[in-house]
Amino acid sequence: MPDQQQKPSDEADGIDGGQQPSSVPTSTEDKPSNQGSIQVPLNEVQEINQNRQVAPLQQQPSIVKYGELVILGYNGFLPQGERGRRRSKFILYRRTVANGVKRSKHYAVKTPQASKAILDAKQHSISYTLSRNQAIIVEYEKDGSTDMFQVGRSSETPIDFVVMDTTSGDRKMDAKVTQSTISRFACRILCERSDPSVARIYAAGFDTSCNIFLGVIFLSARHYFTPIRFFYPQEKATKWQNEGDIDGLTTNGILLMHPKGAFCGGSSVPGVWTEVSVGGGIYSLRESRSATQKGKVVPDETNALQDGTLIDLCGATLLWRSSDGLANSPTKQSLEQQIDNLNAGRPQCPVGLNTLVIPRKCTMSASDKQPYVYLNCGHVQGLHEWGQAKDSDARTCPMCLKEGPVVKLSMGIEPSFYVDIGPPTFAFDPCGHMATEKTVKYWASVPIPHGTNGFHAACPFCAVPLNGDPGYARLIFQDYVD
């Protein structure tokens, strides 16, 4: 039976009301500037303290980092460049002022479009439409103990991290996606301010009016300078009531996969994929991505993110790295040092007898120093014509005489994807991205959602599906021959 077609996520699945993207975004020039505070010269402060016999000026509180969200398929940057909230990774910092919300009360209404909670642009609420004339409104109140961050395709202000559909392979520019399956307001993450290690994820996010609509499409238009709001019944989103409580799923769903064991250290294995609900419940996967029947409750899983958790938005997959986990991971500088160590061995091509140099950055220009790998055997050589098959792209390795494909080697330079620290001695098949042995073997074992109900392993640095089993090659350099 063929896969059902994924439904485009153009309905308003939710978003945060009027909060700025992040107190401390990823770029240093976007860091908070103590807006609203009065800057007083230090000598004047000391003089005031001496006269008033108060304690000296205290240091500014240190910046607290919750973690990072990294999009699979990008090797440290977007091909078209990092711009604003559209980038390959998003760093979550503790906000200057808490903007979290928590559930307060719920009630039934006949006309949700006329309810006070929906019309109040400052009141966070979720509307579950059960029928044309019946809906449940769940109101949320401010929560000073949490910070909220929202992810989605929309570029509207409440979205902190703008994520578009990921296309696999080397991309000079974004591929044209005619109909995205990522929701405009896909999900929200709440981080505990008192315990930065605790972060929980929920499906759907609040829109610019602080609302989430499940079961309706909300549109707005202007007619003679008068705002007009339209509500159309829409039964795409799955929702249900249970013992007086109500919950639901978004159209294409938000899927989670927690690794079993510590992600950083190389001992973890992939967990099971589940789906998180709007209220934070965990359920088994539906028969297909947009099926109307929800899965079963999974009591052993939680919506609390852990280091290495994968979040699939149906069109892009994010990796959550905790602050503690990143502290034990390699840095970009340490990865570049590993490249320098390999180049210090002066690896040679056995045919051209020239020294090979592994570049720090992927380059499209041809060079006789660029190393290539024979994927069937792992021997690393330069580009040459020896052993080229006449009727295919396959080549015969001059070292072991095995015939197979050849690909250019390039370094996986995004540190967040590494599960350990070490030399890059393995490469993914067929893309040729290099990484440590444990990193390559881990990602080769991870089933990443693809299509409506399929999964495949892919290179985290370019999102290219891996070839066969095992999907990687051990690199064999001819080095230190002087």
C-alpha positions in Angstrom: 0.0 0.0 0.0 1.6 3.3 -1.0 2.4 6.0 1.6 -0.3 8.5 2.3 0.7 12.0 1.2 1.8 14.3 4.0 -0.6 17.2 4.6 0.9 20.7 4.3 1.0 22.4 7.7 -0.3 25.9 6.8 -2.9 26.0 9.7 -2.1 27.9 12.8 -0.8 25.3 15.2 0.2 28.0 17.8 2.8 30.5 19.0 4.1 32.9 21.8 2.5 36.3 22.3 4.8 39.1 21.7 8.0 37.9 23.4 11.3 38.7 21.7 13.0 35.7 20.2 15.8 35.1 22.8 17.5 37.2 25.4 20.8 36.1 24.1 20.7 34.9 20.5 23.5 32.9 18.8 25.4 35.9 17.5 27.3 38.1 19.9 26.0 41.3 18.3 22.4 40.2 19.2 23.1 39.7 22.9 20.9 41.7 25.3 21.9 45.2 26.0 20.3 45.7 29.5 17.5 47.6 27.9 15.7 49.9 30.4 18.6 50.0 32.9 20.4 53.2 33.8 24.2 53.1 33.1 26.1 54.9 35.9 29.9 55.3 35.8 31.7 53.0 38.2 33.4 55.8 40.1 30.1 57.4 40.8 28.7 54.1 42.0 31.6 53.6 44.4 31.2 57.1 45.7 27.4 56.5 46.3 28.2 53.2 48.0 30.7 54.8 50.4 28.3 57.6 51.3 25.4 55.3 51.9 27.5 52.6 53.5 26.2 49.8 51.2 27.8 46.8 49.7 30.1 47.3 46.7 28.7 47.0 43.2 28.1 43.3 42.5 29.2 41.7 39.3 26.6 41.1 36.5 25.1 37.6 36.8 26.7 35.1 34.4 24.8 34.0 31.3 23.1 30.7 31.8 22.9 28.4 28.7 20.1 25.8 28.6 21.3 24.0 25.4 21.3 24.1 21.7 19.0 23.0 18.9 20.9 21.9 15.8 19.3 21.0 12.4 20.5 17.7 11.0 21.9 18.1 7.5 24.0 21.2 7.8 27.8 21.1 8.5 28.1 24.1 10.8 26.2 26.7 8.7 23.4 27.2 6.2 24.5 27.2 2.5 22.9 30.6 2.0 24.4 32.0 5.2 23.2 32.5 8.8 20.7 35.3 9.1 18.8 36.4 12.1 16.6 33.6 13.5 17.2 31.5 10.4 20.4 29.5 11.0 21.7 26.0 11.4 21.6 26.0 15.2 19.9 28.0 17.9 21.3 28.5 21.4 18.9 28.8 24.3 19.9 31.2 27.0 18.1 32.1 30.2 16.0 35.2 29.4 16.3 38.5 31.3 12.6 38.2 32.1 10.8 34.9 32.3 8.2 34.4 29.6 6.9 30.9 30.4 3.3 30.0 30.7 1.4 27.2 32.5 -2.0 25.8 32.3 -4.6 27.5 34.6 -8.2 26.5 33.7 -10.4 25.1 30.9 -14.0 25.4 30.0 -16.5 24.7 27.1 -17.8 27.3 24.7 -20.3 27.2 21.8 -18.6 30.0 19.8 -14.8 30.0 20.4 -14.3 32.9 18.0 -16.3 35.1 20.4 -14.7 34.0 23.6 -12.8 36.5 25.7 -9.7 34.4 25.8 -9.5 34.2 22.0 -10.1 37.9 21.5 -7.6 38.9 24.2 -4.2 39.2 22.4 -2.4 39.0 25.7 -4.1 35.9 27.0 -2.4 32.6 26.1 -5.0 30.0 25.3 -5.5 26.8 23.3 -8.8 26.2 21.5 -9.8 22.6 20.8 -12.7 22.6 18.3 -14.8 19.5 18.7 -17.6 20.5 16.3 -18.9 23.5 14.5 -20.7 24.8 17.7 -18.6 23.3 20.5 -15.0 23.9 21.6 -12.9 23.6 24.7 -10.8 26.6 25.7 -7.7 26.0 27.9 -6.3 29.2 29.4 -2.6 29.6 30.3 -1.2 32.0 32.9 2.3 33.6 33.3 4.9 31.3 34.9 7.9 33.1 36.3 9.8 29.9 36.8 10.2 29.0 33.1 11.4 30.4 29.9 9.6 29.6 26.7 11.2 29.2 23.2 9.2 28.4 20.1 10.2 26.7 16.8 8.5 26.7 13.5 8.4 27.7 9.8 6.9 31.1 10.4 9.1 34.2 10.4 6.6 36.0 12.7 8.0 37.6 15.9 7.0 34.9 18.4 9.1 32.2 16.7 12.6 32.1 18.2 14.0 29.5 15.7 12.9 29.6 12.1 13.2 26.2 10.5 12.6 25.4 6.9 12.5 22.0 5.1 15.8 20.3 4.9 17.0 19.0 1.5 19.8 16.4 1.4 23.2 16.8 -0.3 25.5 19.7 -1.1 23.3 22.8 -1.6 24.5 26.1 -3.0 21.1 27.5 -2.4 17.8 26.4 -0.8 15.8 23.9 -2.9 12.4 25.2 -3.8 9.9 23.5 -1.6 6.4 24.0 -3.1 4.5 22.8 -0.1 6.1 22.6 3.3 5.1 20.0 5.8 6.6 21.8 8.7 4.0 23.7 10.8 4.4 27.5 11.0 4.2 27.2 14.8 5.5 23.7 15.3 6.5 23.3 18.9 7.5 25.1 22.1 10.2 24.3 24.7 9.9 25.3 28.4 13.2 25.5 30.4 13.4 25.7 34.1 15.1 28.9 35.2 16.1 27.4 38.6 17.4 24.1 37.1 18.8 24.8 33.6 19.2 21.1 32.9 15.4 20.6 32.7 13.8 21.4 29.4 10.4 20.1 28.2 8.9 20.1 24.7 5.3 20.4 23.7 3.7 20.2 20.2 2.4 23.4 18.7 3.2 27.0 19.6 1.3 30.2 20.4 0.7 32.6 17.5 1.0 36.4 17.5 -2.4 36.6 19.3 -1.2 34.1 22.0 -3.5 31.4 20.7 -3.2 27.8 19.5 -6.0 26.5 17.4 -6.6 22.8 17.0 -9.4 21.9 14.7 -9.8 25.2 12.9 -7.9 27.4 10.5 -7.7 31.0 11.7 -7.4 33.7 9.0 -7.4 37.4 9.2 -8.0 40.1 6.6 -8.6 43.8 6.3 -11.6 45.3 4.7 -11.9 49.0 4.6 -9.3 49.2 7.4 -11.4 47.0 9.6 -9.8 43.7 10.8 -12.1 40.7 10.1 -11.4 37.3 11.5 -12.6 34.1 9.9 -12.9 30.6 11.5 -13.3 27.6 9.3 -14.0 24.1 10.8 -11.0 21.9 10.1 -10.7 18.3 11.4 -7.1 17.7 10.5 -5.7 17.9 14.1 -6.4 14.9 16.3 -7.8 15.8 19.7 -9.5 13.9 22.6 -11.0 14.2 26.0 -10.2 11.9 28.9 -11.6 12.2 32.5 -12.3 15.9 32.1 -9.0 16.7 30.5 -8.3 17.5 26.8 -5.3 17.1 24.6 -4.4 16.8 21.0 -1.8 16.3 18.3 -0.7 18.6 15.4 -1.5 17.7 11.8 1.8 16.0 10.9 3.0 15.6 14.5 6.2 16.3 16.5 8.2 13.1 17.0 10.9 12.5 19.7 13.7 10.0 20.1 15.7 9.9 23.3 19.0 8.0 23.1 19.6 5.1 25.5 22.7 5.9 27.6 24.9 9.0 27.6 25.0 10.6 24.2 28.5 12.0 24.7 30.9 9.2 25.4 30.1 6.9 22.5 28.1 4.3 24.5 24.6 5.4 23.6 22.2 3.6 21.3 19.1 4.9 19.6 15.8 4.8 21.5 12.3 4.4 20.2 10.4 7.1 18.3 7.3 8.5 19.9 5.0 11.5 19.4 4.5 14.4 21.9 1.1 16.0 22.3 0.1 19.6 22.7 -0.1 19.0 26.5 3.2 17.2 26.7 1.9 13.6 26.7 3.9 10.8 24.9 2.3 8.4 22.5 3.3 5.7 20.1 3.5 6.7 16.4 0.4 6.9 14.3 0.0 4.5 11.3 1.0 7.4 9.1 2.2 10.9 9.8 -1.2 12.7 9.5 -3.5 9.8 10.5 -6.4 10.9 12.6 -6.1 8.0 15.1 -3.6 8.7 17.9 -1.2 6.1 19.2 -1.1 4.5 22.6 0.2 6.1 25.7 3.9 5.3 26.3 4.4 5.5 30.1 8.1 4.9 30.1 8.9 8.0 27.9 8.8 11.6 28.8 8.7 15.0 27.1 11.8 16.1 29.0 14.7 16.6 26.6 18.0 14.9 27.3 21.3 15.3 25.7 21.1 13.8 22.2 17.3 13.9 21.9 16.1 14.1 18.2 13.0 16.2 17.4 11.4 15.6 14.0 9.2 18.4 12.6 8.1 16.5 9.5 10.5 18.1 7.0 13.4 18.8 9.3 15.0 17.0 12.3 16.6 18.8 15.2 19.2 17.6 17.7 19.0 18.8 21.3 22.4 19.2 23.0 22.3 20.1 26.7 24.8 22.5 28.2 26.4 19.8 30.2 26.7 17.5 27.2 28.3 20.1 25.1 30.9 20.7 27.8 32.2 17.1 27.2 32.0 17.4 23.4 34.7 18.5 20.9 34.9 22.1 19.8 35.4 23.4 16.3 38.9 24.2 17.2 39.7 20.7 18.4 38.2 19.2 15.2 40.4 21.5 13.2 43.3 20.3 15.2 42.5 16.7 14.3 42.6 17.7 10.6 46.0 19.3 11.2 47.2 16.1 12.9 46.2 14.0 9.9 47.8 16.4 7.5 51.0 16.3 9.6 51.4 12.7 8.6 51.7 13.8 5.0 49.4 11.2 3.5 50.3 10.3 -0.1 48.5 9.1 -3.2 50.1 5.8 -4.2 49.5 6.6 -7.9 50.4 10.3 -8.2 52.9 10.1 -5.3 51.7 13.5 -4.3 51.0 14.7 -0.8 47.3 14.9 0.1 45.8 17.7 2.2 42.5 17.4 4.0 40.8 20.9 3.8 39.2 22.4 6.8 36.3 23.6 4.7 34.5 21.8 1.9 35.6 23.3 -1.5 34.1 22.7 -4.9 37.4 23.5 -6.7 39.5 20.6 -8.1 42.9 20.1 -6.6 45.5 17.4 -6.9 45.9 17.5 -3.1 42.3 16.8 -2.4 41.9 13.3 -0.9 39.3 10.8 -2.2 38.2 7.5 -0.7 37.3 4.2 -2.3 34.1 3.4 -0.4 34.3 -0.4 -0.8 37.8 -0.7 0.8 38.5 2.6 2.5 41.8 3.4 0.8 42.4 7.1 0.5 44.1 8.5 -2.6 44.2 11.5 -4.9 42.0 11.9 -8.0 43.5 10.0 -11.0 42.3 8.1 -14.0 43.8 4.7 -13.1 41.2 2.0 -12.9 38.3 4.1 -14.3 35.5 1.8 -15.6 34.4 2.7 -19.1 30.7 2.3 -18.7 30.2 3.5 -15.1 31.6 5.8 -12.4 33.2 2.9 -10.6 37.0 2.7 -10.2 39.4 -0.1 -9.3 41.5 0.5 -6.2 45.2 0.2 -7.1 46.0 -1.0 -3.6 43.6 -3.9 -3.2 42.0 -4.1 -6.7 38.4 -3.8 -5.3 36.0 -2.0 -7.6 33.5 0.5 -6.4 32.5 4.1 -6.1 34.9 6.9 -5.2 34.0 10.1 -3.3 35.8 13.2 -2.2 36.6 13.4 1.6 35.4 16.3 3.6 35.5 16.9 7.4 32.3 16.9 9.5 33.0 20.2 11.3 29.7 20.6 13.3 30.8 19.6 16.9 27.3 19.0 18.1 26.9 15.8 16.0 30.0 14.1 17.6 29.5 11.5 20.4 33.1 11.4 21.4 36.5 13.1 20.9 39.1 11.5 18.6 40.6 11.3 15.2 38.3 11.2 12.1 39.1 7.7 10.9 35.7 6.8 9.4 33.6 8.3 6.6 29.9 8.0 5.7 28.9 6.2 2.5 28.1 7.8 0.0 28.8 11.4 1.0 32.4 11.1 2.3 32.0 13.2 5.5 34.7 12.2 8.0 34.1 11.8 11.7 35.2 9.6 14.6 34.5 5.9 14.5 31.9 6.0 17.3 30.2 9.1 15.8 29.9 7.5 12.4 28.7 4.2 13.7 26.1 5.8 16.0 24.5 7.9 13.2 24.6 4.9 10.9 22.3 3.1 13.4 19.8 6.0 13.9 16.5 5.7 12.0 15.5 9.2 10.9 11.9 9.8 9.9 11.4 10.1 6.2 8.1 10.5 4.3 4.8 9.6 5.9 5.9 6.5 7.9 9.3 5.5 6.7 12.8 5.8 8.3 16.3 5.7 7.0 19.8 6.4 8.3 21.5 9.5 7.0 24.7 11.5 7.4 24.1 14.2 10.0 26.3 16.7 8.2 24.4 16.6 4.9 21.3 14.5 5.4 22.2 12.2 2.5 20.7 8.7 3.1 23.4 6.1 3.7 24.2 3.3 1.3 23.5 -0.3 2.4 25.0 -1.9 5.5 27.0 -0.7 7.3 26.8 2.7 5.5 30.3 3.8 6.2 34.0 3.0 5.5 37.1 2.9 7.7 39.7 5.2 6.2 43.1 3.8 5.3 45.8 6.5 4.8 49.2 5.9 3.3 50.9 8.3 5.7 54.2 8.8 7.6 56.1 7.3 4.6 59.0 9.7 4.7 
